[in-house]
Amino acid sequence: MSGVGKTGRRPLAVYAVVYLMFLYVPVLFLPVFSFNDSIYISFPLKGFTFDWYRSMMSNEPMFQALMNSIRVALATAAISTLL
């Protein structure tokens, strides 16, 4: 016997679920807020827009950073596939 009954594991399971939700729920909302027309993160959303993405693509340092990230991701995927 491990010494931990079912009642001892339940609080740990609840804690693990709450902890994972605390970590991942904000990440799931990021794409939703990226299309929001408002500059503030709030509900209800003000409207749907691609302006933030247009602004990012027209900003040369941001665009270069995006391209560098894509190059690194592709190189990493290719190398890890070969290994």
CYANA upper distance limits for C-alpha pairs under 8 A (distance plus 0.5 A):
  4 VAL  CA      8 GLY  CA      6.13
  4 VAL  CA      9 ARG  CA      7.38
  5 GLY  CA      9 ARG  CA      7.13
  6 LYS  CA     10 ARG  CA      6.89
  7 THR  CA     11 PRO  CA      7.95
  8 GLY  CA     12 LEU  CA      7.74
  9 ARG  CA     13 ALA  CA      6.67
 10 ARG  CA     14 VAL  CA      6.70
 11 PRO  CA     15 TYR  CA      6.52
 12 LEU  CA     16 ALA  CA      6.58
 13 ALA  CA     17 VAL  CA      6.72
 14 VAL  CA     18 VAL  CA      6.68
 15 TYR  CA     19 TYR  CA      6.46
 16 ALA  CA     20 LEU  CA      6.60
 17 VAL  CA     21 MET  CA      6.60
 18 VAL  CA     22 PHE  CA      6.59
 19 TYR  CA     23 LEU  CA      6.90
 20 LEU  CA     24 TYR  CA      6.54
 21 MET  CA     25 VAL  CA      5.91
 22 PHE  CA     26 PRO  CA      7.88
 23 LEU  CA     27 VAL  CA      8.00
 24 TYR  CA     28 LEU  CA      6.86
 25 VAL  CA     29 PHE  CA      6.95
 26 PRO  CA     30 LEU  CA      6.95
 27 VAL  CA     31 PRO  CA      8.45
 28 LEU  CA     32 VAL  CA      8.27
 29 PHE  CA     33 PHE  CA      6.81
 30 LEU  CA     34 SER  CA      6.59
 31 PRO  CA     35 PHE  CA      7.39
 32 VAL  CA     36 ASN  CA      7.50
 33 PHE  CA     41 ILE  CA      7.12
 33 PHE  CA     45 LEU  CA      8.33
 34 SER  CA     52 TRP  CA      7.61
 35 PHE  CA     47 GLY  CA      8.37
 35 PHE  CA     48 PHE  CA      5.96
 35 PHE  CA     49 THR  CA      5.74
 35 PHE  CA     50 PHE  CA      6.58
 35 PHE  CA     52 TRP  CA      7.94
 36 ASN  CA     45 LEU  CA      6.35
 36 ASN  CA     46 LYS  CA      6.78
 36 ASN  CA     47 GLY  CA      6.14
 36 ASN  CA     48 PHE  CA      5.83
 36 ASN  CA     49 THR  CA      6.64
 37 ASP  CA     45 LEU  CA      7.81
 37 ASP  CA     46 LYS  CA      5.97
 37 ASP  CA     47 GLY  CA      5.37
 37 ASP  CA     48 PHE  CA      6.13
 37 ASP  CA     49 THR  CA      5.96
 37 ASP  CA     51 ASP  CA      8.32
 38 SER  CA     45 LEU  CA      7.79
 38 SER  CA     46 LYS  CA      6.22
 38 SER  CA     47 GLY  CA      7.89
 50 PHE  CA     54 ARG  CA      6.79
 51 ASP  CA     55 SER  CA      6.51
 52 TRP  CA     56 MET  CA      6.71
 53 TYR  CA     57 MET  CA      6.68
 54 ARG  CA     58 SER  CA      6.67
 55 SER  CA     59 ASN  CA      6.77
 56 MET  CA     62 MET  CA      6.55
 56 MET  CA     63 PHE  CA      7.11
 57 MET  CA     62 MET  CA      7.52
 57 MET  CA     63 PHE  CA      5.88
 58 SER  CA     63 PHE  CA      7.74
 59 ASN  CA     63 PHE  CA      6.64
 60 GLU  CA     64 GLN  CA      6.61
 61 PRO  CA     65 ALA  CA      6.64
 62 MET  CA     66 LEU  CA      6.70
 63 PHE  CA     67 MET  CA      6.72
 64 GLN  CA     68 ASN  CA      6.60
 65 ALA  CA     69 SER  CA      6.67
 66 LEU  CA     70 ILE  CA      6.78
 67 MET  CA     71 ARG  CA      6.71
 68 ASN  CA     72 VAL  CA      6.67
 69 SER  CA     73 ALA  CA      6.59
 70 ILE  CA     74 LEU  CA      6.62
 71 ARG  CA     75 ALA  CA      6.59
 72 VAL  CA     76 THR  CA      6.46
 73 ALA  CA     77 ALA  CA      6.59
 74 LEU  CA     78 ALA  CA      6.64
 75 ALA  CA     79 ILE  CA      6.59
 76 THR  CA     80 SER  CA      6.47
 77 ALA  CA     81 THR  CA      6.55
 78 ALA  CA     82 LEU  CA      6.87
 79 ILE  CA     83 LEU  CA      6.83
